[in-house]
Amino acid sequence: MAIERTLSIIKPDATRRNLTGKINALFEGAGLRIVAQKRIRMTSEVAGKFYDVHRERSFFSSLCDFMCSGPVVVQVLEGENAIAHNREVMGATNPANAAPGTVRREFAESIEANSVHGSDSPENAAREIGFFFSEMEIVG
């Protein structure tokens, strides 16, 4: 199995409710290692650049507004097949469809306020990690 890295974002709905530690415990309990982490407040410009791939979609503005509504925790997770594994731990985007014990089933408030973001492919993981972190900040 391949050791991979993936980006994880703990979203404003979760940081507002002080759930960072509980969410990280789920990641770590599933065998993912946190090799970089920082708490930031996204600006409209940063959110727009990060979510540029969704610019033409109807939810783009509300997504950017939501991601700027409070602090987020950006982090790099590492482990065997970390991208797919993280997506399993996160659960389905719609918390109503997420499996019991997943982050979104346990903590999400809605489809948009679903507590976490995770990369969906190796290409996006590399791009997203590079967006927030330098190599010097990632300590595996």
ABEGO torsion letter per residue (X at the ends): XBBBBBBBBBBAAAAAAGAAAAAAAAAAAAGBBBABBBBBBBBAAAAAAAAAAAAABAAAAAAAAAAAABBBBBBBBBEBGAAAAAAAAAEBABAAABBBGBAAAAABABAABAGBBBBABAAAAAAAAAAABBAAABBX
